[in-house]
Amino acid sequence: MPLKKLNIRGAAAITTAGGQVVFPVKDTHTLIQAAGYLKHVRGQQNSELVFFRGESKIYPTLPPTAFRGITTKRGQSSAVQRINKAITHFSRPLAATESYAHEALLQHYGLKTTWIDLVDNIWVALWFACHQARSAGPCGEYLHFERRVPRTDVTGKAYVLLVGADAVAPDPAKPGLYVGRNTELIDLRVAAPSVFVRPHAQHGLLMRMKGNQTQRPTDYSPQIRGVLEIDLSDALEWLGNSTALSTHSLFPPPAYDNGYSTLLQAYFPGEKNVGCIQHIGA
């Protein structure tokens, strides 16, 4: 594992009991260097692109929201059918967006899909690691983010996953989509028009594993290439109180995000196992 070779100012990676390679980070310079290390190494080998995902703790698996709690092929098939049915409800607001981007775009705004969210900005990833999402409503339609408090937090740590995608060759017929042997990656900043502001605000991409012709994996954790571990108190201090890294900026309200507004006006009722277009409290 390349991350185990990294040593910065005496910091060295450790391997958890679950097999994850974790690199402790104590200052912002180490954070930037460690975050960029695998981007460089994997990119030089032309084998993978590496992106970030912020988490409040290390989980044993990394399932997409559509497959959480699903263990059978039949359950997976039903989940995909539910997603496809939900997508048809948004044909009008998504008319200017190519169909290959529809599912990933709706994931970004609250639906439960086969994609997982990644970002291409270490500070945005760290923001997500330092905030806890809280939802209310039958399908979680009302969402807000609470800043984690080191004094009362269970882990006292912020984690940034380094996630690899072997999808390095762009599909010329589908701008923003990259397909590899094991993964698909979509950059919504390219694939969707800029009236959808949220993907641009978050430097947002999405990834999913391909699997075989009949079934996609339900756990994407094999794509995790390492984990950066930061003391929560340090992470919060580094982020500070910048308005550029706030709920209001990272989740622009519909008055600023016209694409978000049109999705809300589609009046999708939502379901517990499908999700909904969420109302974000800022």
Secondary structure, 3 states (H helix, E strand, C coil): CHHHHCEECCEECEECCCCCEEEEECCHHHHHHHHHHHHHHHHHCCCCEEEEEEECCCCCCCCCHHHCCCCCHHHHHHHHHHHHHHHHCCCCCCCCCCHHHHHHHHHHCCECCCCEEEECCHHHHHHHHCEEEEEECCCCCEEEEEECCCCCCCCCEEEEEEEEECCCCECCCCCCEEECCCEEEEEHHHHCCCCCCHHHHCCEEEEEECCCCCCCCCCCHHHEEEEEEEEHHHHHHHHCCCHHHCHHHHCCCCCCCHHHHHHHHCCCCCECCCECCCEEEC
